Amino acid sequence: MKAVFQEPDIYRRARERMVETQIAARGITDERVLAAMRKVPRHLFVDEALRDQAYADHPLPIGEGQTISQPYIVALMTEALELKGDEKVLEVGTGSGYQTAILAELARWVYSIERYPRLLERARRILEALGYTNVILRLGDGTKGWPEVAPFEAIIVTAAGPKIPEPLLEQLAEGGRLVMPVGDEWSQYLVKVVKKGGKFYRQTLEPVRFVKLVGEYGFKE
């Protein structure tokens, strides 16, 4: 499914250090998540001028006022989805495409929505070049979800909203997990929701700082 590509050893070693010192050291234990983080070439998802910072312990700008999330946060949100390999996942906010690639390593299908055309096309080029064939991308308002292909066993939102959009809860499968930062522009918490018996059980994970989720069921432009 995935293309084989050659890369300088410096990046492979940087990924190993990233996983050991930033991710495993902070309590991420899901071996599939750790393996995906070791495998996906994060440096290809950032601008060439920033590649020397690609594996550093902080987010990086990707244009349009958006960012590629800190590696630990990517791992934390991914682990919280509890992916086993046969899921259909919805990602709201394709961004750089890095989180999309991590999900594609761990799930059967990834449906990802982005509101900025330039970011979507750049992510598409990178994901195609890396050989991901289980990713479907769409331009649009991610707060509305993707009702035509719902329900989803897992939903991840990579921007912070004032509350979880109702359409996303409606599109979560029974037993499904949703992970999203919730709060205002300055104070946010990562929230996990599990659907059991038609009811939603909410767990607060930790404080975070994300860009704003803009859309009909998020912040207004």
Helices and strands as residue ranges (DSSP letters): H 9-18, I 19-23, G 24-26, H 31-39, G 42-45, G 48-53, E 60-63, E 66-68, H 71-80, E 88-92, H 98-106, E 109-114, H 117-129, E 135-139, G 142-144, G 147-149, E 152-157, H 166-170, E 172-183, E 188-196, E 199-208
